[in-house]
Amino acid sequence: MKEGMRLANKYEILKEIGKGGMSIVYLAMDLHIHKMWAIKVMKRTHSSSSILMQAWTKEADLLKELDHPGLPRIVDIVETSEEVCIVMDYIEGETMETMIRDYGPPPQARIIAWGVALCDILAYLHQQSPPIIYRDLKPGNIMVKPKGELCLIDFGIARRYQINNDRDTTVLGTQGYASPEQFSIDQQSDCRSDIYSLGATLYHMACGRSPLHKEMQALPDTISSGLQNIMQKCMELEPKNRYASILQVQYALSHIQEYDTHYRHKQKLHLRLTGICLLFCMLCFGGGVWANAYAHLLHAQAYEGLLEAALQEKREDKQKQKLYQAVKELPHRKEAYMQVVAIYAQDGCFSFLEEVDFKRNIQPYISHEDVFYEELCFQIGKLYWYYYETKQEAQPSISRMKAAYFWFSKVHTHVKTQAYALAQAYANIAKFHQTITLRMEEVEDAGMYQRCYQDMERLYQQHQMKAPAEIVELESDRMFVCLLVNYARGLHRDGISEERMLFRMKTIKEEVMQLNTTTPKTKALKVEILRMCEEGTSRIHVACQKEKQDGTMGKTA
């Protein structure tokens, strides 16, 4: 293709921006909507290689089904007698490979941030049914956008995991980054293959070069042993020795200190020294006190082992069972509680059966005497507030709020932290929705609407400062819109102007429209919120006008 050429009388070719083994990529202008697209073009003469053509068509088929901010969208496919053209998002920025080549290896904090972002994209792919294995993760296939976000490109050799197949049909991948099983005719690549490639990519970030060389370059002193240990585990030759899931890698990168050799050695040394001291005291002085202390040491060792075992488990139910056991071993330790809450939330739904498990295996061991008690209550409150399974999807669920209120109301520390303020806001909003109907009947609702609005504003502003998970943001937005639409008269009566309500509705609508949703639940929430915003504008106006008229009539009378 040449510059200025038009494809399908719709796309004008501007310039060539990339060339790969299978295709050429052009920057093009959509003549109808004046938007830039990337167009990947493959000559039909290349179709003599069945593997390449299959990979090409597979890329288009896979991407058409996906919707994630870290993946390019396919918007059109144009076929001619000579070429097959895929029109897709134009990703501004440059490849991670180019950035590292031009500017050198990034600092560890950036490596970790990039690693966590890549885990998020890969987790989305692995959670498809069946899972999608990317199989070609490397810095050259990662675009870094101007604001720092990452986007994977080139899905030419990605594939869906085949449950009843024990081997790959073709051997594809980039040496140095592809896992050993991708080059074996006797093994099938799975999610752990992408984990290997992630480890190799992290290595490239740290050293500035591919791990292809037989003698891998020593990592810089600026790279902690914790990050080195994570890379090493990712790149184990045997898949069974790697992390079992990409979420485990994400957790490890987010808790890097726990994987630091010095930290873990210090923890083990502390346990051993404590054991020696306790044993010495038992020999010298005897007594039940020292025996109990030594028993506590054994519980601590068992606890650490269960936490480690939970990280190694691939199945979620087995992870939870290990963590339940850890809670029973040492109920006054924080880590197992927090990991269980994170697992409950990771699929976007805290189910009824999970609640039964929680009440049986976790709640009986929670004690107000623990120093982390209020922090844990706050996290459990958010779990119920945003993720609790309920049939009332169209409006704020009273049962969900009631369950969350129980936990938020326990956060009453004398130190007025941000968590305390947010917990109070959640609790106040829950109390509003539980009592407002009765207060309206008793004509005792004055001031309640304004206070609820202020609490919703506090949550909204918190989400502006720190972007939450998409389900959290959407649930909060829906609750705010429900408040504005359903209680516009009360809000107006309490001093919240129509202009202020409509302005907040407008900002919520604009932000929701720009939000890229990645699950069926969040997609449905997005549609529901936008529908409510469309209908709500006129309802707010009508409600405020009626309130003004009633107020005027009251003054006249």
Long-range contacts (C-beta under 8 A, 24 or more apart in sequence): 1-26, 1-41, 6-31, 7-39, 7-78, 7-85, 8-78, 11-37, 11-39, 11-78, 11-87, 13-39, 20-154, 20-156, 21-52, 22-46, 22-52, 22-55, 22-56, 22-156, 23-56, 27-90, 28-87, 36-90, 37-75, 37-87, 37-88, 37-89, 37-90, 38-72, 38-87, 38-88, 38-89, 38-90, 38-91, 39-85, 39-86, 39-87, 39-88, 40-85, 40-86, 40-88, 41-83, 41-84, 41-85, 42-83, 42-84, 42-85, 43-82, 43-83, 44-81, 44-82, 44-83, 44-84, 45-82, 51-170, 51-172, 54-170, 55-156, 55-157, 55-172, 56-84, 56-156, 57-84, 58-155, 58-156, 58-157, 58-158, 58-159, 59-86, 59-154, 59-155, 59-156, 59-158, 60-86, 62-132, 62-155, 62-158, 62-160, 63-88, 63-155, 65-128, 66-124, 66-125, 66-128, 66-132, 67-516, 67-517, 67-518, 67-523, 68-121, 68-124, 68-516, 68-518, 69-149, 69-151, 69-516, 69-518, 70-117, 70-120, 70-121, 70-124, 70-149, 70-150, 70-151, 70-152, 71-121, 71-124, 71-151, 71-152, 72-151, 72-153, 91-143, 91-145, 91-151, 91-153, 92-145, 92-146, 93-143, 93-144, 93-145, 93-146, 93-151, 94-143, 94-144, 95-139, 95-140, 95-141, 95-142, 95-143, 95-144, 96-139, 96-140, 96-142, 96-143, 96-144, 96-150, 96-201, 96-205, 97-138, 97-139, 97-140, 97-142, 97-204, 99-144, 100-139, 100-204, 100-205, 100-208, 101-208, 104-208, 105-205, 105-206, 105-207, 105-208, 105-220, 106-205, 107-222, 108-206, 108-222, 108-223, 108-224, 108-227, 110-205, 111-202, 111-205, 111-206, 111-223, 111-227, 112-227, 112-253, 112-254, 112-256, 114-150, 114-205, 115-198, 115-202, 115-205, 115-249, 115-253, 116-250, 116-253, 116-254, 117-149, 117-150, 118-142, 118-150, 118-198, 118-201, 119-198, 119-246, 119-247, 119-249, 119-250, 119-253, 120-250, 121-150, 121-152, 122-191, 122-194, 122-198, 122-246, 123-246, 123-247, 123-250, 124-518, 125-158, 125-194, 126-191, 126-194, 126-245, 126-246, 128-160, 130-160, 130-161, 130-162, 130-163, 131-160, 131-161, 131-190, 131-191, 132-158, 132-159, 132-160, 132-161, 133-158, 133-159, 133-160, 133-161, 133-189, 133-190, 133-191, 133-193, 133-194, 134-158, 134-194, 134-197, 135-159, 135-172, 135-173, 135-178, 135-182, 135-189, 135-193, 135-194, 135-197, 136-172, 136-173, 136-174, 136-177, 136-178, 136-197, 137-177, 137-194, 137-197, 137-198, 137-200, 137-201, 138-174, 138-176, 138-177, 138-197, 138-200, 138-201, 138-204, 139-201, 139-204, 139-205, 142-201, 159-189, 161-188, 161-190, 161-191, 162-188, 175-212, 176-200, 176-210, 176-211, 176-212, 176-213, 177-201, 177-204, 177-210, 177-211, 179-239, 180-237, 181-239, 190-239, 191-245, 191-246, 192-239, 192-242, 192-243, 192-244, 193-239, 194-246, 195-234, 195-242, 195-243, 195-246, 195-249, 196-234, 196-235, 196-236, 196-239, 196-242, 198-234, 198-246, 198-249, 199-230, 199-231, 199-232, 199-233, 199-234, 199-235, 199-242, 200-234, 200-235, 202-227, 202-230, 202-231, 202-234, 203-231, 203-235, 206-231, 211-235, 224-256, 224-260, 225-260, 225-261, 225-262, 226-256, 226-257, 226-258, 226-259, 226-260, 226-261, 226-263, 227-253, 227-256, 227-259, 228-261, 229-259, 229-260, 229-261, 230-256, 230-259, 243-311, 243-312, 244-312, 244-313, 244-314, 245-314, 247-346, 248-311, 248-312, 251-311, 251-339, 251-342, 252-311, 267-304, 271-297, 271-300, 271-301, 271-304, 299-329, 299-330, 300-330, 302-329, 303-329, 303-330, 303-333, 303-336, 306-336, 307-335, 307-336, 307-339, 310-336, 310-339, 316-343, 319-343, 320-357, 324-357, 324-361, 324-362, 327-361, 327-362, 327-365, 328-361, 328-365, 331-365, 331-366, 331-367, 332-367, 332-369, 332-370, 334-370, 334-372, 334-375, 334-376, 337-362, 337-366, 337-372, 337-376, 338-376, 338-379, 341-376, 341-379, 341-380, 341-383, 344-383, 344-387, 345-383, 345-386, 345-387, 348-387, 348-471, 348-519, 348-521, 348-522, 349-387, 349-389, 349-521, 350-383, 350-384, 350-387, 350-388, 350-389, 351-389, 352-389, 355-388, 355-389, 368-410, 373-410, 374-410, 374-411, 374-412, 374-413, 374-419, 374-420, 374-423, 375-419, 377-407, 377-408, 377-410, 377-411, 377-423, 378-407, 378-408, 378-411, 378-419, 378-422, 378-423, 380-407, 381-405, 381-406, 381-407, 381-408, 381-411, 381-423, 381-426, 382-426, 382-472, 385-426, 385-430, 385-475, 386-471, 386-472, 386-475, 387-471, 393-524, 393-528, 394-528, 395-482, 395-486, 396-433, 396-478, 396-479, 396-482, 398-433, 398-434, 401-429, 401-430, 401-433, 401-434, 402-430, 402-434, 404-430, 405-430, 405-431, 405-434, 418-462, 421-458, 422-458, 422-459, 422-462, 424-455, 425-455, 425-456, 425-458, 425-459, 426-455, 426-459, 428-452, 428-455, 429-455, 429-456, 429-459, 429-479, 436-487, 440-490, 445-490, 446-493, 446-494, 447-494, 448-490, 448-494, 449-487, 449-490, 449-491, 449-493, 449-494, 449-496, 450-491, 450-494, 450-495, 450-496, 452-483, 452-487, 453-483, 453-491, 453-494, 453-496, 456-480, 456-483, 457-504, 460-504, 470-515, 470-516, 470-517, 470-518, 470-519, 470-522, 471-519, 471-521, 471-522, 471-525, 473-515, 474-512, 474-515, 474-517, 474-522, 474-525, 474-526, 474-529, 475-525, 477-508, 477-511, 477-512, 477-529, 478-525, 478-528, 478-529, 478-532, 480-504, 480-508, 481-505, 481-508, 481-529, 481-532, 481-533, 481-536, 482-532, 484-536, 484-540, 485-532, 485-535, 485-536, 485-539, 485-540, 488-539, 488-540, 488-543, 488-544, 488-547, 489-543, 489-544, 489-546, 489-547, 492-543, 492-544, 492-547, 492-548, 493-547, 493-551, 498-540, 498-541, 498-544, 501-540, 501-544, 502-537, 502-540, 502-541, 505-533, 505-536, 505-537, 505-540, 508-533, 509-533
